[in-house]
C-alpha cells in the first residue's frame, strides 16, 4: 500500500513510518517540526538524541535499502495538504500530526487556542483534501482514550447502544475529555464522523492509550534512527517519566492519590495496531473507532512496577494533582476490535521496564531534573513554564 | 443585572438587548458586524431594512430613555474580550456572537474552517476572559437543537442517564450534528462544560430551535429599531422563507420529502427564554442545558400552515434536499426546563403567520428572487454562491 504518515517526524510517527516501510509499504512522511519547536520554546530536549528528518531518511535508505519520501509543511495550509495528497497519491493517510500534550494545551489561552486551531483545522483541511483528491483514501486518525474520560459505566469502542424510554439507538459514546487537548481530539472525531457521512469518506479513529517504550526493531538498527523520549512535565508520559526518575535518584512523582487508571500500550503495539488498521480498511462511508490499548493500570501500580524492577532504592512522592480529574474511579474499557484483527500484544512486565531503564541509563547525563516537575496547573488560567534554567535556580537541592 | 449581549447587532442579539434593557437591566452590546459582512459577500440583504448599530442605540435612547452601551470588536481578539469584560463588568454574558448558518459553513473549505475557528476561538477567549476577570459571571450561550441531530430515542436536555451492563451514569447526551456549523456548537458545548468543571464557571447552554418572526414589542417602537429578516438560501430560516415565497408568488420550496421535523419558537420567546436564563443563573461550577423551543413541526406542516393562511394561491415545490439528513425520522425532544422557570410560549398559529406575511408584504419590493434557491450542496466540497445578479441572469422566468 501507499501510506502517508502525517507527523512522521514525531515520537510515534517516525517509528510507524519505518515499520510500515519495512513491512513493504510505500511510505511518505509529512511534518512541520512543530514538536521540535515546542522543545525549543520550553527549553527542554528529548532524552535520547534524535537526528533531523532528512538525515533520518538518508540513514534509513542506507540501512534498509528502502525509501521514505519526506514532505515538509503544515496541515493548516490547505493548499499544501492537497498538493501532497496529489503528489504522493496514498491509499491510506495515517494522521499523527497534532499537538498531543494535555499540559501544553493548558498552559494559557494562547496555547489552548493554538492546540484546538492547529488540530481541528489541520484535520478539516485533510478531510477536504481527501474528499477532493480521492475519497477512497482511508484516513487512520490518532485519537485518544482520554476522549472518553472516566464514566461510571463500561467504555465501548466509539458507539454505545442506548435504550431509553422504550426505544433503542446506537449512538456516539458520550465524551468527557479532560483538557483542551483532549477536547480537540473529540472535536476532530465529530468532524471526521460527519465527513464520512456526507462525503462517503472512510476513516478509522484509533483511540489510543498512553504509550511507553522507545525502541522498535527498526529504530534499533542505527542511532540516527532513534525516536524521541520525553520525560519532562509537559510532554513526558507517565511510565517513561517514572523510569527517568528512578535512574537519576529522583523520587517518583505521583499526581494525587495515584488511583487514576488508564489504558496503556507498548510502542511496538502502536506500530502493529496502525498497520492492522491500514491493511483492514474501513468501508466507504464508514467511521469506525478502535480503542488502541492493551492493558489498564493505575498510576500507583505503574510506580510500584518501577520500584519493583529498579535494582536500587526508589522513593515515591505524592504531589498535589495539577490536573482536575477523578483520583479513584471505575474504569473498564472495551478493546477487542484490534485483537480481532490479529493484534498480539506486548504486555507490560519487568523485562519491558528493564529495557526502558537501560535506555534511560545510557542517556542519564542528558537528564535535566528541572524539567520533570509539573508546572502547568489545570485550575489556573495561566501557568509559567519552568524552563530548565529557572527551575534549577528555584529548586532546593532536596527538591531535585 | 448588568448584561452584556455578544452579537448584539444580529437578528436575535439586537431585540434581546432591547428587551433586557426595557426590563430594567443595564445592557451592553458587542459586535464585529460579521453578519452584515456575510450579506455583502453574498450580494443579498435583509428584507426589512435595518439601521447601523450606533444609529439603533441612539434611537433607543430617544424612544425609551434607556442606554445600551455599544462595543465594536471581535471575540477572536482575546485582549478585546478581556478589556470589554473589565470595562462593562457584567453579571451575565449572553453569547450570540457566532457564525450561525449551516449552509454558510458548508460552502467550501474556507467557510468551514472560518466557521469553526471563529466560533470555537471566540468562545474559548470568552471562557478565559471570564475566568480571569470574574469567574462569577454567568455565561448564557446560544447553542442549537441541531447539536443532537435526529436520534431514534427521545432527546433530553443536555444529559442522559445511561444504564449499561448493570451500571448507571448521567452522561452528556450523544450528539450527531448535521453541518460544520452545528459541529462548531457541539465543540463549544464541550469546551464550556470543561471550563465549568476546572474553573468553577457557571454556564447555561441554550439549545435553541429554529426561530420565526421579526417583530418584538421593542423593535416595533421605531423603524430604526427593526431587526433583520433573512429569507435567502444561506441565512434564511424555513418559516420566514416560506412566507416570502407565498407573498411574491414563488412556489414554497421544500427540501426533499418535508418530513424533517425540528423544534421551533417565536422570536418573542427567544427574548423571554434568554431573560429567564439570566435571572435564574446556573450555580458556580454548573454547566446546564436548556432546550429552547416550544413546539415541533415538520417542514411539510409548516408549508401547509402558510398555504392555509395566505389569502391567495400558493404552490409547493419539492427540491432535491441539498443537505444530508434523514427526511423521515423519529423526533421527540424534552423542553421543560424553561417552562418550569415560567416561560409562557407564543404558539404558532394563523395569526402569527398572518403578521409575518404582513411584514413581508410591506417590504415585498425588496425581495430578490435569485437569492432564495438553495445553492450550497452538502455532498459537494465546494459550492458556488448564486449572488442576486448571477442567479437572475441564469434563471428562467418560470423558475423565479
Interface residues (C-beta under 8 A of the other chain):
Chain A: X78 X108 X109 X110 X112 X113 X116 X117 X120 X121 X124 X125 X128 X131 X132 X151 X152 X153 X154 X160 X162 X163 X164 X165 X167 X168 X169 X171 X172 X173 X174 X175 X176 X177 X178 X179 X180 X183 X186 X187 X190 X191 X194 X197 X198 X199 X324 X330 X378 X379 X381 X382
Chain B: X78 X108 X109 X110 X112 X113 X116 X117 X120 X121 X124 X125 X128 X131 X132 X151 X152 X153 X154 X160 X162 X163 X164 X165 X167 X168 X169 X171 X172 X173 X174 X175 X176 X177 X178 X179 X180 X183 X186 X187 X190 X191 X194 X197 X198 X199 X324 X330 X378 X379 X381 X382
